[in-house]
């Protein structure tokens, strides 16, 4: 069993208390015996019986006075030891009870809805398990606050995204009743908006399943090179409509373990996002290689990229950079890709290239 720092502090504190008490008792006894080697204090000079001439009376033995202080001094070490023990016990109880009360108050504050409660600063400079527990509490509170705020923001964004197509559907249905001769035009608009709502709901369900870990089958073996080549057929068709190209440079045997459909969805979102944002007539390059036990896939387009401050924000739900506003979408594609990578113990990063363009890099552990 591993003994932690808290155990050793507790042990040393008690040991020091006993040591100080023992030393105090020993010093008091030693001092007492050195002052009175016989074990009792010498009797004070007795008043000898003298004759009228001042000479001692013959045959009379002086009577010693009863020893003084033979009972009180032995009690002094016990009293001092008791005081020292009480002092150390009080300090020890204070040392351990104060952070525990701080933790208790913090938990009550979190339960009451104060999600910004933090206690790291209140732990001071102490370095033990209680300080580690305070740090763990702060991490838990920070994560809980982020989740709650994320859920609130997601609910707000979903409501906002659904409001517009639903309003258009309601308007189209009203106009269809008033102008039946334009039924074909209004029905086309209704189909387009219902398709957008269906896409949004589908992406939200996918994101919810990823957050909840419902797609637990992560043991399928997948070759990322073959998967990208299959996706490239459809993506190339979209690129050709813009006069662009999709260039693949993939190494063989990029085998990973996971859920094939989820990986397909993540790669498809990244590829389609690159084709959508690259300028007309440019090339989207996809590379795949082995790198220190990982399969690394990089998707590079010739777009304008995003602001450096948005390189992490673009993976948040419903966030869309300023230069992406003209394009269709809800800002969930990269969010889903990030969740898929996280579920597969991989990572995804975005970067603006120095030579121009935008790159998204996905890293996944290679299969054993």
C-alpha positions as a LaTeX table, in Angstrom:
\begin{tabular}{lrrr}
\hline
Residue & $x$ (\AA) & $y$ (\AA) & $z$ (\AA) \\
\hline
Unk1 & 0.00 & 0.00 & 0.00 \\
Unk2 & 1.41 & 3.37 & $-1.01$ \\
Unk3 & 1.50 & 5.92 & 1.78 \\
Unk4 & 0.80 & 9.46 & 0.62 \\
Unk5 & 2.06 & 12.81 & 1.75 \\
Unk6 & $-0.95$ & 13.35 & 3.99 \\
Unk7 & $-0.12$ & 10.17 & 5.92 \\
Unk8 & 3.46 & 11.21 & 6.48 \\
Unk9 & 2.45 & 14.69 & 7.61 \\
Unk10 & 0.02 & 13.19 & 10.08 \\
Unk11 & 2.62 & 10.69 & 11.27 \\
Unk12 & 5.42 & 13.26 & 11.68 \\
Unk13 & 3.11 & 15.69 & 13.46 \\
Unk14 & 2.09 & 13.09 & 16.05 \\
Unk15 & 5.65 & 11.83 & 16.39 \\
Unk16 & 6.96 & 15.34 & 16.99 \\
Unk17 & 4.30 & 15.90 & 19.63 \\
Unk18 & 5.31 & 12.73 & 21.46 \\
Unk19 & 9.00 & 13.53 & 21.03 \\
Unk20 & 8.66 & 17.05 & 22.43 \\
Unk21 & 6.62 & 15.70 & 25.33 \\
Unk22 & 9.20 & 13.00 & 26.08 \\
Unk23 & 12.07 & 15.47 & 25.87 \\
Unk24 & 10.25 & 17.87 & 28.19 \\
Unk25 & 9.59 & 15.14 & 30.74 \\
Unk26 & 13.19 & 13.95 & 30.56 \\
Unk27 & 14.64 & 17.42 & 30.95 \\
Unk28 & 12.42 & 18.18 & 33.94 \\
Unk29 & 13.35 & 14.92 & 35.70 \\
Unk30 & 17.03 & 15.32 & 34.90 \\
Unk31 & 17.05 & 18.90 & 36.18 \\
Unk32 & 15.22 & 17.87 & 39.35 \\
Unk33 & 17.64 & 15.03 & 40.10 \\
Unk34 & 20.71 & 17.16 & 39.41 \\
Unk35 & 19.51 & 19.75 & 41.87 \\
Unk36 & 18.78 & 17.07 & 44.53 \\
Unk37 & 21.09 & 14.05 & 44.05 \\
Unk38 & 19.63 & 12.13 & 46.95 \\
Unk39 & 16.25 & 12.03 & 45.45 \\
Unk40 & 14.79 & 14.42 & 48.02 \\
Unk41 & 15.71 & 17.96 & 48.77 \\
Unk42 & 18.11 & 18.21 & 51.73 \\
Unk43 & 16.42 & 19.17 & 54.95 \\
Unk44 & 16.88 & 22.75 & 55.88 \\
Unk45 & 19.02 & 23.38 & 58.93 \\
Unk46 & 17.03 & 22.56 & 61.98 \\
Unk47 & 16.92 & 24.71 & 65.05 \\
Unk48 & 19.03 & 22.81 & 67.54 \\
Unk49 & 18.07 & 22.90 & 71.17 \\
Unk50 & 20.55 & 25.00 & 72.92 \\
Unk51 & 21.23 & 25.69 & 76.52 \\
Unk52 & 21.06 & 29.03 & 78.04 \\
Unk53 & 24.78 & 29.43 & 77.28 \\
Unk54 & 24.13 & 28.76 & 73.61 \\
Unk55 & 25.72 & 25.29 & 73.54 \\
Unk56 & 23.81 & 22.35 & 72.12 \\
Unk57 & 22.08 & 20.23 & 74.61 \\
Unk58 & 23.86 & 17.00 & 75.25 \\
Unk59 & 22.23 & 13.81 & 73.94 \\
Unk60 & 19.80 & 15.67 & 71.75 \\
Unk61 & 19.75 & 14.75 & 68.01 \\
Unk62 & 18.64 & 17.48 & 65.63 \\
Unk63 & 15.24 & 16.65 & 64.04 \\
Unk64 & 15.16 & 17.18 & 60.28 \\
Unk65 & 12.33 & 19.14 & 58.88 \\
Unk66 & 9.98 & 17.36 & 56.50 \\
Unk67 & 11.11 & 17.61 & 52.89 \\
Unk68 & 9.52 & 20.41 & 50.92 \\
Unk69 & 8.59 & 20.18 & 47.26 \\
Unk70 & 8.81 & 16.36 & 47.06 \\
Unk71 & 5.30 & 16.05 & 45.55 \\
Unk72 & 4.85 & 19.15 & 43.34 \\
Unk73 & 7.93 & 18.92 & 41.03 \\
Unk74 & 7.07 & 15.42 & 39.58 \\
Unk75 & 3.69 & 16.80 & 38.50 \\
Unk76 & 5.26 & 19.58 & 36.42 \\
Unk77 & 6.43 & 17.35 & 33.50 \\
Unk78 & 2.95 & 15.83 & 33.27 \\
Unk79 & 1.32 & 19.25 & 33.18 \\
Unk80 & 3.75 & 20.53 & 30.56 \\
Unk81 & 3.36 & 17.38 & 28.48 \\
Unk82 & $-0.41$ & 17.71 & 28.59 \\
Unk83 & $-0.25$ & 21.34 & 27.48 \\
Unk84 & 2.11 & 20.52 & 24.59 \\
Unk85 & $-0.08$ & 17.60 & 23.48 \\
Unk86 & $-3.20$ & 19.75 & 23.54 \\
Unk87 & $-1.44$ & 22.46 & 21.53 \\
Unk88 & $-0.23$ & 20.04 & 18.88 \\
Unk89 & $-3.61$ & 18.30 & 18.71 \\
Unk90 & $-5.36$ & 21.65 & 18.20 \\
Unk91 & $-2.95$ & 22.67 & 15.44 \\
Unk92 & $-3.31$ & 19.26 & 13.78 \\
Unk93 & $-7.10$ & 19.37 & 13.85 \\
Unk94 & $-7.05$ & 22.91 & 12.47 \\
Unk95 & $-4.62$ & 21.93 & 9.72 \\
Unk96 & $-6.87$ & 19.16 & 8.41 \\
Unk97 & $-10.34$ & 20.50 & 9.18 \\
Unk98 & $-9.98$ & 23.90 & 7.48 \\
Unk99 & $-9.53$ & 22.60 & 3.88 \\
Unk100 & $-12.25$ & 20.02 & 4.44 \\
Unk101 & $-14.67$ & 22.76 & 5.48 \\
Unk102 & $-13.59$ & 24.75 & 2.41 \\
Unk103 & $-14.39$ & 21.77 & 0.19 \\
Unk104 & $-17.75$ & 21.30 & 1.88 \\
Unk105 & $-18.68$ & 24.95 & 1.32 \\
Unk106 & $-17.57$ & 24.72 & $-2.31$ \\
Unk107 & $-19.71$ & 21.64 & $-2.96$ \\
Unk108 & $-22.72$ & 23.38 & $-1.41$ \\
Unk109 & $-22.09$ & 26.41 & $-3.65$ \\
Unk110 & $-21.88$ & 24.21 & $-6.77$ \\
Unk111 & $-25.07$ & 22.40 & $-5.79$ \\
Unk112 & $-26.72$ & 25.80 & $-5.40$ \\
Unk113 & $-25.91$ & 26.76 & $-8.98$ \\
Unk114 & $-22.75$ & 28.82 & $-8.44$ \\
Unk115 & $-20.75$ & 27.05 & $-11.14$ \\
Unk116 & $-17.91$ & 29.59 & $-11.03$ \\
Unk117 & $-16.83$ & 28.47 & $-7.54$ \\
Unk118 & $-13.10$ & 27.71 & $-7.28$ \\
Unk119 & $-11.04$ & 26.82 & $-4.19$ \\
Unk120 & $-7.48$ & 26.44 & $-5.47$ \\
Unk121 & $-6.39$ & 29.81 & $-4.09$ \\
Unk122 & $-7.89$ & 29.02 & $-0.68$ \\
Unk123 & $-5.66$ & 25.97 & $-0.29$ \\
Unk124 & $-2.61$ & 28.20 & 0.01 \\
Unk125 & 0.86 & 26.75 & $-0.47$ \\
Unk126 & 0.16 & 23.32 & 0.98 \\
Unk127 & 1.27 & 20.32 & $-1.10$ \\
Unk128 & $-0.64$ & 17.18 & $-0.10$ \\
Unk129 & $-3.66$ & 15.09 & $-1.01$ \\
Unk130 & $-6.08$ & 17.74 & 0.24 \\
Unk131 & $-4.47$ & 20.32 & $-2.07$ \\
Unk132 & $-4.70$ & 17.81 & $-4.94$ \\
Unk133 & $-8.34$ & 17.27 & $-4.08$ \\
Unk134 & $-8.90$ & 21.03 & $-4.31$ \\
Unk135 & $-7.28$ & 21.09 & $-7.77$ \\
Unk136 & $-9.45$ & 18.16 & $-8.86$ \\
Unk137 & $-12.51$ & 20.02 & $-7.61$ \\
Unk138 & $-11.55$ & 23.09 & $-9.66$ \\
Unk139 & $-11.11$ & 20.95 & $-12.78$ \\
Unk140 & $-14.46$ & 19.28 & $-12.18$ \\
Unk141 & $-16.18$ & 22.63 & $-11.62$ \\
Unk142 & $-14.58$ & 24.10 & $-14.74$ \\
Unk143 & $-15.65$ & 21.12 & $-16.85$ \\
Unk144 & $-19.17$ & 21.19 & $-15.38$ \\
Unk145 & $-19.49$ & 24.91 & $-16.07$ \\
Unk146 & $-18.30$ & 24.42 & $-19.66$ \\
Unk147 & $-20.80$ & 21.60 & $-20.22$ \\
Unk148 & $-23.74$ & 23.55 & $-18.81$ \\
Unk149 & $-22.85$ & 26.68 & $-20.76$ \\
Unk150 & $-22.32$ & 24.56 & $-23.87$ \\
Unk151 & $-25.76$ & 23.00 & $-23.49$ \\
Unk152 & $-27.36$ & 26.40 & $-23.03$ \\
Unk153 & $-25.54$ & 27.79 & $-26.05$ \\
Unk154 & $-26.44$ & 24.72 & $-28.11$ \\
Unk155 & $-30.13$ & 25.06 & $-27.20$ \\
Unk156 & $-30.04$ & 28.73 & $-28.14$ \\
Unk157 & $-28.29$ & 28.04 & $-31.44$ \\
Unk158 & $-30.63$ & 25.19 & $-32.37$ \\
Unk159 & $-33.64$ & 27.40 & $-31.68$ \\
Unk160 & $-32.13$ & 30.13 & $-33.83$ \\
Unk161 & $-31.28$ & 27.78 & $-36.71$ \\
Unk162 & $-34.75$ & 26.20 & $-36.70$ \\
Unk163 & $-36.62$ & 29.48 & $-36.47$ \\
Unk164 & $-35.69$ & 30.68 & $-39.97$ \\
Unk165 & $-36.68$ & 27.59 & $-42.03$ \\
Unk166 & $-39.82$ & 27.10 & $-39.95$ \\
Unk167 & $-40.81$ & 30.72 & $-40.57$ \\
Unk168 & $-40.24$ & 30.24 & $-44.31$ \\
Unk169 & $-42.29$ & 27.05 & $-44.26$ \\
Unk170 & $-45.15$ & 28.83 & $-42.54$ \\
Unk171 & $-44.97$ & 31.70 & $-45.02$ \\
Unk172 & $-44.85$ & 29.33 & $-48.01$ \\
Unk173 & $-47.87$ & 27.38 & $-46.73$ \\
Unk174 & $-49.85$ & 30.62 & $-46.31$ \\
Unk175 & $-48.92$ & 31.87 & $-49.78$ \\
Unk176 & $-49.78$ & 28.48 & $-51.27$ \\
Unk177 & $-53.34$ & 28.85 & $-49.95$ \\
Unk178 & $-53.62$ & 32.39 & $-51.27$ \\
Unk179 & $-51.95$ & 31.77 & $-54.65$ \\
Unk180 & $-52.57$ & 28.18 & $-55.70$ \\
Unk181 & $-51.39$ & 28.96 & $-59.22$ \\
Unk182 & $-47.82$ & 29.24 & $-57.84$ \\
Unk183 & $-48.03$ & 25.87 & $-56.11$ \\
Unk184 & $-44.97$ & 24.42 & $-57.87$ \\
Unk185 & $-42.75$ & 27.32 & $-56.75$ \\
Unk186 & $-43.94$ & 27.18 & $-53.15$ \\
Unk187 & $-43.69$ & 23.39 & $-52.97$ \\
Unk188 & $-40.08$ & 23.57 & $-54.15$ \\
Unk189 & $-39.29$ & 26.05 & $-51.38$ \\
Unk190 & $-41.07$ & 23.85 & $-48.82$ \\
Unk191 & $-39.03$ & 20.84 & $-49.92$ \\
Unk192 & $-35.79$ & 22.79 & $-49.73$ \\
Unk193 & $-36.48$ & 24.06 & $-46.20$ \\
Unk194 & $-37.69$ & 20.69 & $-44.94$ \\
Unk195 & $-34.48$ & 19.19 & $-46.33$ \\
Unk196 & $-32.44$ & 21.74 & $-44.38$ \\
Unk197 & $-34.33$ & 20.93 & $-41.20$ \\
Unk198 & $-33.81$ & 17.21 & $-41.79$ \\
Unk199 & $-30.07$ & 17.77 & $-42.29$ \\
Unk200 & $-29.83$ & 19.85 & $-39.13$ \\
Unk201 & $-31.74$ & 17.30 & $-37.05$ \\
Unk202 & $-29.59$ & 14.48 & $-38.42$ \\
Unk203 & $-26.37$ & 16.28 & $-37.50$ \\
Unk204 & $-27.71$ & 17.09 & $-34.06$ \\
Unk205 & $-28.61$ & 13.45 & $-33.47$ \\
Unk206 & $-25.15$ & 12.38 & $-34.60$ \\
Unk207 & $-23.55$ & 14.89 & $-32.27$ \\
Unk208 & $-25.77$ & 13.76 & $-29.38$ \\
Unk209 & $-24.85$ & 10.11 & $-29.95$ \\
Unk210 & $-21.15$ & 10.98 & $-29.99$ \\
Unk211 & $-21.42$ & 13.00 & $-26.78$ \\
Unk212 & $-23.28$ & 10.14 & $-25.09$ \\
Unk213 & $-20.92$ & 7.46 & $-26.45$ \\
Unk214 & $-23.82$ & 5.48 & $-27.89$ \\
Unk215 & $-21.79$ & 4.24 & $-30.87$ \\
Unk216 & $-19.67$ & 1.91 & $-28.80$ \\
Unk217 & $-18.48$ & $-0.45$ & $-31.58$ \\
Unk218 & $-14.94$ & 0.81 & $-31.98$ \\
Unk219 & $-13.24$ & $-2.50$ & $-32.83$ \\
Unk220 & $-13.61$ & $-2.55$ & $-36.59$ \\
Unk221 & $-10.42$ & $-2.48$ & $-38.64$ \\
Unk222 & $-10.38$ & 0.23 & $-41.27$ \\
Unk223 & $-7.85$ & 1.27 & $-43.92$ \\
Unk224 & $-8.03$ & 5.07 & $-44.06$ \\
Unk225 & $-6.45$ & 5.07 & $-47.53$ \\
Unk226 & $-9.25$ & 2.92 & $-48.96$ \\
Unk227 & $-11.90$ & 4.89 & $-47.08$ \\
Unk228 & $-10.61$ & 8.21 & $-48.46$ \\
Unk229 & $-10.43$ & 6.80 & $-51.98$ \\
Unk230 & $-14.08$ & 5.72 & $-51.73$ \\
Unk231 & $-15.11$ & 9.16 & $-50.48$ \\
Unk232 & $-13.05$ & 10.87 & $-53.17$ \\
Unk233 & $-15.39$ & 9.67 & $-55.92$ \\
Unk234 & $-18.28$ & 11.80 & $-54.65$ \\
Unk235 & $-16.09$ & 14.67 & $-53.49$ \\
Unk236 & $-14.35$ & 14.87 & $-56.90$ \\
Unk237 & $-17.73$ & 15.31 & $-58.54$ \\
Unk238 & $-18.48$ & 18.28 & $-56.28$ \\
Unk239 & $-15.03$ & 19.75 & $-56.98$ \\
Unk240 & $-15.54$ & 19.43 & $-60.74$ \\
Unk241 & $-18.69$ & 21.55 & $-60.56$ \\
Unk242 & $-16.43$ & 24.38 & $-59.35$ \\
Unk243 & $-13.73$ & 23.66 & $-61.90$ \\
Unk244 & $-11.43$ & 22.29 & $-59.18$ \\
Unk245 & $-9.62$ & 19.06 & $-58.53$ \\
Unk246 & $-9.02$ & 16.62 & $-55.67$ \\
Unk247 & $-5.47$ & 15.30 & $-55.48$ \\
Unk248 & $-4.70$ & 12.23 & $-53.31$ \\
Unk249 & $-1.26$ & 11.25 & $-52.01$ \\
Unk250 & $-1.84$ & 8.31 & $-49.66$ \\
Unk251 & 0.55 & 5.73 & $-48.26$ \\
Unk252 & $-0.56$ & 2.11 & $-48.07$ \\
Unk253 & $-1.74$ & 0.25 & $-44.97$ \\
Unk254 & $-3.11$ & 3.14 & $-42.97$ \\
Unk255 & $-5.00$ & 0.70 & $-40.76$ \\
Unk256 & $-6.78$ & 1.98 & $-37.69$ \\
Unk257 & $-9.27$ & 0.46 & $-35.27$ \\
Unk258 & $-12.66$ & 2.07 & $-34.72$ \\
Unk259 & $-16.14$ & 2.58 & $-36.11$ \\
Unk260 & $-15.98$ & 2.74 & $-39.91$ \\
Unk261 & $-19.19$ & 4.74 & $-40.37$ \\
Unk262 & $-18.16$ & 7.31 & $-37.81$ \\
Unk263 & $-14.73$ & 7.68 & $-39.39$ \\
Unk264 & $-16.35$ & 8.00 & $-42.80$ \\
Unk265 & $-18.60$ & 10.76 & $-41.50$ \\
Unk266 & $-15.68$ & 12.68 & $-40.00$ \\
Unk267 & $-13.51$ & 12.44 & $-43.13$ \\
Unk268 & $-16.42$ & 13.31 & $-45.38$ \\
Unk269 & $-17.19$ & 16.43 & $-43.36$ \\
Unk270 & $-13.58$ & 17.63 & $-43.57$ \\
Unk271 & $-13.27$ & 16.87 & $-47.32$ \\
Unk272 & $-16.56$ & 18.50 & $-48.26$ \\
Unk273 & $-15.74$ & 21.50 & $-46.10$ \\
Unk274 & $-12.43$ & 21.94 & $-47.96$ \\
Unk275 & $-14.05$ & 21.64 & $-51.40$ \\
Unk276 & $-16.80$ & 24.07 & $-50.39$ \\
Unk277 & $-14.40$ & 26.79 & $-49.24$ \\
Unk278 & $-11.60$ & 26.47 & $-51.79$ \\
Unk279 & $-11.69$ & 29.07 & $-54.64$ \\
Unk280 & $-12.95$ & 28.10 & $-58.07$ \\
Unk281 & $-10.41$ & 26.25 & $-60.20$ \\
Unk282 & $-8.06$ & 25.32 & $-57.35$ \\
Unk283 & $-6.86$ & 21.98 & $-56.02$ \\
Unk284 & $-7.68$ & 20.30 & $-52.71$ \\
Unk285 & $-4.81$ & 18.05 & $-51.64$ \\
Unk286 & $-5.28$ & 15.06 & $-49.34$ \\
Unk287 & $-2.22$ & 13.31 & $-47.92$ \\
Unk288 & $-2.03$ & 10.26 & $-45.69$ \\
Unk289 & 1.10 & 8.86 & $-44.04$ \\
Unk290 & 2.51 & 6.94 & $-41.10$ \\
Unk291 & 4.06 & 9.03 & $-38.37$ \\
Unk292 & 5.35 & 7.63 & $-35.06$ \\
Unk293 & 2.59 & 5.11 & $-34.57$ \\
Unk294 & $-0.16$ & 7.33 & $-35.95$ \\
Unk295 & $-2.02$ & 7.58 & $-39.23$ \\
Unk296 & $-1.91$ & 11.25 & $-40.19$ \\
Unk297 & $-4.34$ & 12.62 & $-42.77$ \\
Unk298 & $-3.97$ & 16.23 & $-43.93$ \\
Unk299 & $-6.55$ & 18.04 & $-46.05$ \\
Unk300 & $-5.25$ & 21.24 & $-47.65$ \\
Unk301 & $-7.31$ & 23.75 & $-49.63$ \\
Unk302 & $-6.45$ & 27.08 & $-51.26$ \\
Unk303 & $-8.98$ & 29.09 & $-49.30$ \\
Unk304 & $-8.42$ & 32.24 & $-47.30$ \\
Unk305 & $-8.38$ & 30.33 & $-44.01$ \\
Unk306 & $-9.68$ & 31.81 & $-40.77$ \\
Unk307 & $-8.39$ & 34.25 & $-38.19$ \\
Unk308 & $-5.77$ & 32.74 & $-35.86$ \\
Unk309 & $-8.07$ & 33.39 & $-32.91$ \\
Unk310 & $-10.74$ & 31.19 & $-34.54$ \\
Unk311 & $-8.57$ & 28.10 & $-35.12$ \\
Unk312 & $-10.03$ & 26.43 & $-32.02$ \\
Unk313 & $-13.44$ & 28.09 & $-32.11$ \\
Unk314 & $-14.36$ & 26.65 & $-35.52$ \\
Unk315 & $-14.76$ & 23.25 & $-33.85$ \\
Unk316 & $-17.50$ & 24.57 & $-31.56$ \\
Unk317 & $-21.14$ & 23.79 & $-32.48$ \\
Unk318 & $-22.80$ & 26.30 & $-34.85$ \\
Unk319 & $-19.74$ & 28.51 & $-35.04$ \\
Unk320 & $-19.02$ & 29.80 & $-38.53$ \\
Unk321 & $-16.14$ & 32.07 & $-39.47$ \\
Unk322 & $-16.87$ & 35.35 & $-41.20$ \\
Unk323 & $-15.62$ & 34.17 & $-44.60$ \\
Unk324 & $-17.85$ & 31.07 & $-44.45$ \\
Unk325 & $-21.15$ & 32.97 & $-44.14$ \\
Unk326 & $-21.88$ & 32.84 & $-47.91$ \\
Unk327 & $-21.73$ & 29.02 & $-47.88$ \\
Unk328 & $-24.51$ & 26.72 & $-46.74$ \\
Unk329 & $-24.14$ & 24.78 & $-43.55$ \\
Unk330 & $-24.80$ & 24.88 & $-39.83$ \\
Unk331 & $-21.28$ & 24.76 & $-38.42$ \\
Unk332 & $-21.59$ & 21.20 & $-37.13$ \\
Unk333 & $-19.33$ & 19.34 & $-39.57$ \\
Unk334 & $-16.04$ & 20.08 & $-37.82$ \\
Unk335 & $-17.69$ & 19.61 & $-34.42$ \\
Unk336 & $-18.73$ & 16.09 & $-35.39$ \\
Unk337 & $-15.24$ & 15.39 & $-36.78$ \\
Unk338 & $-13.65$ & 16.49 & $-33.51$ \\
Unk339 & $-15.97$ & 14.29 & $-31.44$ \\
Unk340 & $-15.23$ & 11.30 & $-33.67$ \\
Unk341 & $-11.48$ & 11.85 & $-33.29$ \\
Unk342 & $-11.82$ & 12.20 & $-29.54$ \\
Unk343 & $-13.84$ & 9.00 & $-29.30$ \\
Unk344 & $-11.10$ & 7.18 & $-31.26$ \\
Unk345 & $-8.32$ & 8.63 & $-29.05$ \\
Unk346 & $-7.15$ & 10.78 & $-31.94$ \\
Unk347 & $-6.99$ & 14.51 & $-32.59$ \\
Unk348 & $-7.89$ & 17.11 & $-35.20$ \\
Unk349 & $-6.26$ & 20.50 & $-35.68$ \\
Unk350 & $-6.65$ & 23.39 & $-38.09$ \\
Unk351 & $-3.95$ & 25.80 & $-39.23$ \\
Unk352 & $-3.41$ & 28.59 & $-41.71$ \\
Unk353 & $-0.54$ & 27.72 & $-44.04$ \\
Unk354 & 2.32 & 30.18 & $-44.41$ \\
Unk355 & 2.33 & 29.68 & $-48.18$ \\
Unk356 & $-1.42$ & 30.26 & $-48.31$ \\
Unk357 & $-4.43$ & 28.07 & $-47.85$ \\
Unk358 & $-5.98$ & 26.20 & $-44.97$ \\
Unk359 & $-5.05$ & 22.79 & $-43.57$ \\
Unk360 & $-6.92$ & 20.36 & $-41.33$ \\
Unk361 & $-4.86$ & 17.53 & $-39.83$ \\
Unk362 & $-6.35$ & 14.35 & $-38.37$ \\
Unk363 & $-4.28$ & 11.92 & $-36.28$ \\
Unk364 & $-5.41$ & 8.41 & $-35.34$ \\
Unk365 & $-3.49$ & 5.62 & $-33.60$ \\
Unk366 & $-2.47$ & 2.87 & $-35.99$ \\
Unk367 & $-3.94$ & $-0.56$ & $-35.40$ \\
Unk368 & $-1.70$ & $-3.05$ & $-33.62$ \\
\hline
\end{tabular}
